[in-house]
Amino acid sequence: MILHFYFARRFLMTYLGVTGVFFLIILSVDLVEQLRKFSKADATMWDVIILSLLNAPRTIYLMMPLIMILASVSFFLALSRSSEMVVTRAAGRSAIRALMAPIAVTLAIGLTCVGVLNPIVAATSKAYETRGDALRGSNSILSLGSSGLWLRQGDVSGQTVIRAQSANLDGTRLSDVTFLTFTPQGAPAQRINAGSAELATGEWILREVKSWPLLDEPIPEAAALNLPELSVPSTLTPDQIRDSFGTPSSIPIWEFPAFIDRLQKAGFSAQRHLVWFHSELALPAFLVAMVLIGASFTLRHQRGGRTGLMVLFAVLLAFTVYFIRNFAQVLGENGELPALLAAWAPPLAAIGMSLGILLHNEDG
């Protein structure tokens, strides 16, 4: 038990050291990028530093597999060079049993990332986008709430808020729609209810319409109009509506099931978010696969000049597994693979392959 605690502590300290180095590098690079991006905006140096600090957790989270493989390689190389693994084997402990402590630490790190770091990254990403949009003078045009789908469009003549009960996959055809138009001063000017609305070039085509004038009208119902069809000017495009969904990483893991349910009820496809959700759940297993890949090539007594070659093989194999995982996610998002298979097959296959290599080296 003392040996397991020793290995666990060594591995955790190695992981924290590698993470700290990456955090400083990412922060420095991102600071330069934010200075370039907001050079034309009215942003102070303090704003740029805050943006870099808000963006760094997302980058660290995305690079977690790379950090884990480098931490794993560093840890096992240190054990091999100090001959601690030789002493461990001589004491009757196999290398497979010696891996129990690093794997347990990795699982704890993975669960912490999914349960704690993921919501933090979602919050910082949303704060980064909000602060960045405010500095650039732009805002998201779409949000999806429990009351339906919400859009906003506007120009110099005023703003229009659109609420729809449901929509098609790209948000260009809405059902049970309400348009609320406001003047540039923020006063309500008109309300329009429609059974459906379709986005055409530069306009919304509304059908089964009822319109109420709200500006300088004491009794709006008395002046209401019922029309079979009505055209409302629009500055929106289908690409703007699709892009305004943002990335699934901006949603905390605990809110994913409810968000996917709202997305499906609104008429949108939730396949992309479903694949992302299962990929997040599979992250601990994927990090374990990174540790086992590192152990497969470096958990041995180092002789001659083969150390660099083994490290290269471990990193290349880790990148290959990472690429296969991303490729499977793309197939899952496109509906070519079930979400569970796309998310869980690559890490589980990598774990099985790494265990096979370890067993061959130890007992083969």
Backbone hydrogen bonds, N-H to C=O, Kabsch-Sander energy under -0.5 kcal/mol:
donor,donor_aa,acceptor,acceptor_aa,energy
5,F,1,M,-2.3
6,Y,2,I,-2.1
7,F,3,L,-2.6
8,A,4,H,-2.6
9,R,5,F,-2.4
10,R,6,Y,-2.5
11,F,7,F,-2.6
12,L,8,A,-2.4
13,M,9,R,-2.3
14,T,10,R,-2.1
15,Y,11,F,-2.6
16,L,12,L,-2.5
17,G,13,M,-2.1
18,V,14,T,-2.4
19,T,15,Y,-2.6
20,G,16,L,-2.4
21,V,17,G,-2.0
22,F,18,V,-2.3
23,F,19,T,-2.5
24,L,20,G,-2.0
25,I,21,V,-2.1
26,I,22,F,-3.0
27,L,23,F,-2.6
28,S,24,L,-2.1
29,V,25,I,-2.5
30,D,26,I,-2.9
31,L,27,L,-1.8
32,V,28,S,-1.5
33,E,29,V,-2.0
34,Q,30,D,-2.8
35,L,31,L,-1.9
36,R,32,V,-2.0
37,K,33,E,-2.6
38,F,34,Q,-2.4
39,S,36,R,-0.9
42,D,135,L,-0.5
43,A,41,A,-2.1
48,V,44,T,-1.8
49,I,45,M,-2.2
50,I,46,W,-2.3
51,L,47,D,-2.3
52,S,48,V,-2.2
53,L,49,I,-2.4
54,L,50,I,-2.2
55,N,51,L,-1.8
56,A,52,S,-1.8
59,T,55,N,-1.5
60,I,56,A,-2.6
61,Y,57,P,-2.4
62,L,58,R,-2.2
63,M,59,T,-1.8
64,M,61,Y,-1.1
67,I,63,M,-2.5
68,M,64,M,-2.5
69,I,65,P,-2.3
70,L,66,L,-2.1
71,A,67,I,-2.4
72,S,68,M,-2.4
73,V,69,I,-2.5
74,S,70,L,-2.4
75,F,71,A,-2.4
76,F,72,S,-2.5
77,L,73,V,-2.2
78,A,74,S,-1.9
79,L,75,F,-1.9
80,S,76,F,-2.2
81,R,77,L,-2.7
82,S,78,A,-1.6
83,S,80,S,-1.1
84,E,79,L,-1.8
85,M,79,L,-1.1
87,V,83,S,-1.9
88,T,84,E,-2.2
89,R,85,M,-2.5
90,A,86,V,-2.3
91,A,87,V,-1.5
92,G,89,R,-1.8
93,R,88,T,-2.1
94,S,92,G,-0.5
98,A,94,S,-1.8
99,L,95,A,-1.1
100,M,97,R,-1.3
103,I,99,L,-2.3
104,A,100,M,-2.3
105,V,101,A,-2.3
106,T,102,P,-2.4
107,L,103,I,-2.6
108,A,104,A,-2.1
109,I,105,V,-2.6
110,G,106,T,-3.0
111,L,107,L,-2.7
112,T,108,A,-2.2
113,C,109,I,-2.5
114,V,110,G,-2.3
115,G,111,L,-2.9
116,V,112,T,-2.6
117,L,112,T,-2.2
118,N,113,C,-2.4
120,I,116,V,-1.6
121,V,117,L,-3.1
122,A,118,N,-2.5
123,A,119,P,-2.4
124,T,120,I,-2.8
125,S,121,V,-2.7
126,K,122,A,-2.1
127,A,123,A,-2.4
128,Y,124,T,-2.5
129,E,125,S,-2.6
130,T,126,K,-2.5
131,R,127,A,-2.6
132,G,128,Y,-2.6
133,D,129,E,-2.7
134,A,130,T,-2.1
135,L,131,R,-1.9
136,R,132,G,-2.1
137,G,133,D,-1.5
138,S,133,D,-2.3
143,S,150,W,-2.3
145,G,143,S,-0.6
145,G,148,G,-2.2
148,G,145,G,-1.5
149,L,164,A,-3.2
150,W,143,S,-2.7
151,L,162,I,-3.0
152,R,141,I,-1.7
153,Q,160,T,-2.4
155,D,158,G,-2.1
158,G,155,D,-1.4
159,Q,182,F,-1.0
160,T,153,Q,-3.2
161,V,180,L,-2.8
162,I,151,L,-3.0
163,R,178,T,-2.4
164,A,149,L,-2.8
165,Q,175,S,-1.9
165,Q,176,D,-0.8
166,S,175,S,-1.1
167,A,266,A,-3.5
168,N,173,R,-1.6
171,G,168,N,-1.0
174,L,197,A,-3.0
175,S,166,S,-2.3
176,D,195,G,-2.4
177,V,194,A,-2.3
178,T,163,R,-2.4
179,F,192,I,-3.2
180,L,161,V,-2.6
181,T,179,F,-0.5
181,T,190,Q,-3.0
182,F,159,Q,-3.4
183,T,187,A,-2.9
186,G,183,T,-2.1
189,A,181,T,-3.6
190,Q,181,T,-1.4
191,R,212,W,-2.4
192,I,179,F,-2.6
193,N,210,K,-2.9
194,A,177,V,-2.6
195,G,207,R,-1.6
195,G,208,E,-0.9
196,S,207,R,-1.2
197,A,174,L,-2.1
198,E,205,I,-1.9
199,L,172,T,-3.0
200,A,198,E,-0.6
200,A,203,E,-3.1
202,G,200,A,-0.8
203,E,200,A,-1.0
204,W,232,V,-3.3
205,I,198,E,-3.0
206,L,204,W,-0.7
206,L,230,L,-3.5
207,R,196,S,-2.1
208,E,228,P,-1.9
209,V,227,L,-2.7
210,K,193,N,-2.5
211,S,225,L,-2.7
212,W,191,R,-3.2
214,L,189,A,-2.2
215,L,189,A,-1.2
216,D,214,L,-0.6
217,E,214,L,-0.7
222,A,219,I,-0.7
223,A,219,I,-0.9
223,A,220,P,-0.7
224,A,221,E,-1.1
225,L,211,S,-2.3
227,L,209,V,-2.4
227,L,225,L,-0.5
230,L,206,L,-2.4
232,V,204,W,-2.4
234,S,202,G,-1.8
241,I,237,T,-1.8
242,R,238,P,-2.3
243,D,239,D,-2.8
244,S,240,Q,-1.5
245,F,242,R,-1.4
246,G,243,D,-1.6
250,S,247,T,-1.9
251,I,248,P,-1.9
255,E,252,P,-1.3
256,F,252,P,-0.5
256,F,253,I,-0.8
259,F,255,E,-2.2
260,I,256,F,-3.0
261,D,257,P,-2.0
262,R,258,A,-2.3
263,L,259,F,-2.6
264,Q,260,I,-2.3
265,K,261,D,-2.2
266,A,262,R,-1.8
267,G,264,Q,-1.1
268,F,263,L,-2.1
274,L,270,A,-2.6
275,V,271,Q,-2.4
276,W,272,R,-1.9
277,F,273,H,-2.4
278,H,274,L,-2.1
279,S,275,V,-2.1
280,E,276,W,-2.2
281,L,277,F,-1.9
282,A,278,H,-1.7
283,L,280,E,-1.2
286,F,282,A,-2.0
287,L,283,L,-2.5
288,V,284,P,-2.1
289,A,285,A,-2.0
290,M,286,F,-1.7
291,V,287,L,-1.9
292,L,288,V,-2.5
293,I,289,A,-2.3
294,G,290,M,-2.2
295,A,291,V,-2.3
296,S,292,L,-2.0
297,F,293,I,-0.9
298,T,294,G,-1.4
299,L,295,A,-1.9
300,R,298,T,-1.9
306,R,303,R,-1.4
309,L,305,G,-0.6
310,M,306,R,-2.5
311,V,307,T,-2.4
312,L,308,G,-2.2
313,F,309,L,-2.4
314,A,310,M,-2.4
315,V,311,V,-2.6
316,L,312,L,-2.6
317,L,313,F,-2.6
318,A,314,A,-2.3
319,F,315,V,-2.5
320,T,316,L,-2.1
321,V,317,L,-2.5
322,Y,318,A,-2.3
323,F,319,F,-2.4
324,I,320,T,-2.5
325,R,321,V,-2.5
326,N,322,Y,-2.3
327,F,323,F,-2.6
328,A,324,I,-2.6
329,Q,325,R,-2.0
330,V,326,N,-2.1
331,L,327,F,-2.2
332,G,328,A,-2.4
333,E,329,Q,-2.7
334,N,330,V,-1.8
335,G,332,G,-1.2
336,E,331,L,-2.4
337,L,331,L,-1.0
342,A,338,P,-2.6
343,A,339,A,-1.9
344,W,340,L,-2.5
345,A,341,L,-1.8
348,L,344,W,-1.8
349,A,345,A,-2.7
350,A,346,P,-2.3
351,I,347,P,-2.2
352,G,348,L,-2.3
353,M,349,A,-2.5
354,S,350,A,-2.5
355,L,351,I,-2.5
356,G,352,G,-1.9
357,I,353,M,-2.1
358,L,354,S,-2.6
359,L,355,L,-2.7
360,H,356,G,-2.1
361,N,357,I,-2.4
362,E,358,L,-2.3
363,D,359,L,-2.9
364,G,359,L,-0.6
364,G,360,H,-1.4
